[in-house]
Amino acid sequence: MKRASAARGGLAAVAALVVLTVSGCRGDEADALPVASPSGQASAPASPTPTPTPSAQDSGPRTLVDASRAGGLDKLQGDAALKDVPVDPGEMRQGMTLVTGNYGDPGGQGAPVLFEGVDHVPEDTSKRREHLFRGMLEYIQWDPELGQPQAEPVEPGPLGGSVECLLASLSEDGNVICGWADQGTAAVALFENSTLQEAGKLFVAMRGDLER
């Protein structure tokens, strides 16, 4: 009887050792192998999250260029060229650039688009745009008694920032002034005999050639 008990005890000990050994092997395998998904396929290691592409607004200060063509319009020369700076651009500091010009059809069809802008603006560019807006309203001799034209936002396009246009007319078309402001630049343009929609679209197209 004692021998039988001893034999059973020995078998129990061997069985326990086998269980521990198998469990230990399974634990090592679990650490070494990928965890299976519920479908039975091993899940792949997580891919690193791609770094987001910087937006146009975050790409840093830009500069203005004296483009010979903007938005499909040519910078007019000769008698049609802009002879002076029609709008006070605000305080000009070292490193800033002032760009002005008349853009239109070289054949003289339609009123030219008057453009004026500055870059490397040290202060809030939206305030500089407001200054240019006021100057352009004075240039077209807008009567303040008619009220202050309200600027409406325009889709800025790939360059980002803020683009606005205002209608300085008592009808649905007439003088439209558009302006942009972003990180470092501010500019305005006058579109005669236009609408908010038409002027806004052309202004954004011109900006693509005038800003770098």
C-alpha positions in Angstrom: 0.0 0.0 0.0 2.8 2.3 0.9 4.5 1.6 -2.5 1.3 2.3 -4.4 0.8 5.6 -2.5 4.4 6.6 -3.2 3.9 5.7 -6.9 0.8 7.8 -7.1 2.6 10.7 -5.4 5.5 10.4 -7.9 3.1 10.5 -10.8 1.3 13.5 -9.4 4.6 15.3 -9.1 5.7 14.5 -12.6 2.3 15.7 -13.9 2.6 19.0 -12.1 6.1 19.5 -13.5 4.8 18.9 -17.0 2.0 21.4 -16.6 4.4 24.0 -15.3 6.8 23.4 -18.1 4.1 23.6 -20.8 2.6 26.8 -19.2 6.1 28.3 -19.2 6.6 27.5 -22.9 3.2 29.0 -23.8 4.0 32.2 -21.9 7.3 32.5 -23.8 5.5 31.9 -27.1 2.9 34.5 -26.2 5.6 37.0 -25.7 7.3 36.1 -29.0 4.4 35.8 -31.4 1.8 38.4 -32.5 -1.6 38.2 -31.0 -4.2 36.6 -33.3 -7.2 38.7 -34.2 -10.7 37.4 -33.8 -10.7 36.3 -37.4 -7.8 34.0 -36.7 -5.2 36.1 -38.6 -2.2 37.6 -36.8 -2.6 41.3 -36.4 0.2 43.4 -38.0 2.2 45.8 -35.9 0.8 49.3 -35.8 2.1 51.6 -38.4 3.6 54.9 -37.2 1.2 57.8 -37.5 2.3 60.0 -40.5 3.4 63.5 -39.8 0.7 65.9 -41.0 1.6 68.1 -43.9 1.9 71.7 -42.8 -1.0 73.9 -44.0 -0.5 77.0 -46.0 -1.3 79.1 -43.0 1.7 77.5 -41.1 4.3 77.8 -43.8 5.8 81.0 -42.6 5.9 84.6 -43.8 5.7 85.2 -47.6 6.8 87.9 -49.9 5.1 89.8 -52.7 6.4 89.9 -56.3 6.0 92.5 -59.0 4.4 90.0 -61.3 4.0 90.9 -65.0 0.9 88.8 -65.1 -1.6 88.0 -62.4 -4.8 86.0 -62.6 -4.7 86.0 -66.4 -4.3 89.8 -66.5 -1.2 91.7 -67.7 0.4 94.4 -65.7 -0.3 97.5 -67.8 2.5 99.6 -69.2 2.8 102.9 -70.9 -0.2 105.3 -70.5 -2.2 102.7 -68.7 0.5 102.0 -66.1 0.0 103.1 -62.5 1.8 106.4 -62.1 1.9 106.8 -58.4 0.9 105.1 -55.1 -2.9 105.8 -54.9 -3.4 104.5 -51.4 -1.4 105.1 -48.2 0.1 101.7 -47.5 0.7 102.5 -43.8 4.1 102.7 -42.1 6.8 101.2 -44.2 9.7 99.8 -42.2 13.0 98.4 -43.2 12.7 95.1 -45.0 9.1 95.7 -46.2 8.2 95.7 -49.9 5.4 97.7 -51.5 3.9 96.3 -54.7 1.4 98.3 -56.8 0.1 98.1 -60.4 -2.8 98.2 -62.8 -3.7 94.8 -64.2 -6.0 94.3 -67.2 -6.4 93.6 -70.9 -3.5 95.1 -72.8 -6.0 96.1 -75.5 -7.7 98.4 -73.0 -10.9 96.5 -72.8 -12.6 97.1 -69.4 -11.4 99.0 -66.4 -8.0 97.9 -65.0 -7.7 96.3 -61.6 -5.8 98.4 -59.2 -3.6 96.4 -56.9 -1.6 97.4 -53.8 0.1 95.3 -51.2 2.9 95.1 -48.6 4.9 92.2 -47.2 6.9 91.6 -44.0 4.3 93.5 -42.0 5.4 93.7 -38.4 2.0 94.1 -36.8 -1.3 92.3 -37.2 -1.9 92.0 -40.9 -5.6 92.2 -40.6 -5.2 95.7 -39.1 -3.0 96.6 -42.1 -5.7 95.3 -44.4 -8.3 97.5 -42.7 -6.0 100.5 -43.3 -5.7 99.6 -47.0 -9.5 99.1 -47.2 -10.1 102.6 -45.8 -7.5 104.1 -48.1 -9.2 102.5 -51.2 -12.6 103.8 -50.1 -11.1 107.3 -50.0 -9.6 106.7 -53.4 -12.9 106.0 -55.0 -14.4 108.9 -53.0 -17.0 106.8 -51.1 -19.4 108.9 -49.2 -19.3 108.0 -45.5 -22.9 109.1 -45.1 -23.9 106.1 -47.2 -22.7 103.9 -44.4 -19.7 101.6 -44.1 -19.6 98.7 -46.7 -19.6 95.4 -45.0 -16.8 93.0 -45.9 -17.8 89.4 -46.7 -15.4 86.4 -46.4 -14.1 84.7 -49.5 -12.6 81.2 -49.8 -8.9 82.0 -49.7 -7.7 79.2 -51.8 -4.4 77.3 -51.4 -2.5 80.2 -49.8 -4.8 80.3 -46.8 -5.1 83.3 -44.6 -8.1 85.5 -44.7 -9.7 87.0 -47.9 -12.6 89.5 -47.8 -14.5 91.6 -50.3 -16.8 94.5 -49.9 -19.2 96.1 -52.3 -18.9 99.9 -52.4 -22.1 100.5 -54.4 -25.8 100.9 -53.8 -26.6 98.3 -56.5 -25.6 94.7 -56.8 -22.6 95.5 -58.9 -20.2 98.4 -59.0 -16.9 99.0 -57.2 -15.7 96.0 -55.3 -12.7 96.1 -53.0 -11.1 92.8 -52.0 -8.3 92.3 -49.6 -6.2 89.5 -48.1 -4.2 89.2 -44.8 -2.0 86.3 -43.8 1.2 85.7 -41.9 3.3 88.7 -43.0 1.4 90.2 -46.0 -1.6 92.3 -46.6 -3.0 93.6 -49.9 -6.1 95.1 -51.6 -7.4 95.5 -55.1 -10.2 97.5 -56.7 -12.5 95.9 -59.2 -14.7 98.4 -61.1 -18.1 97.3 -62.5 -18.0 93.9 -60.8 -19.8 91.8 -58.3 -18.6 90.3 -55.0 -18.5 86.8 -56.5 -16.7 87.7 -59.7 -14.2 90.0 -57.9 -13.5 87.5 -55.2 -12.7 84.7 -57.6 -10.4 86.9 -59.7 -8.7 88.3 -56.7 -7.8 84.9 -55.3 -6.4 84.0 -58.8 -4.3 87.1 -58.9 -3.0 86.4 -55.4 -1.5 83.1 -56.6 0.8 85.1 -59.0 1.6 88.0 -56.7 2.5 86.2 -53.5 5.3 83.7 -52.9 
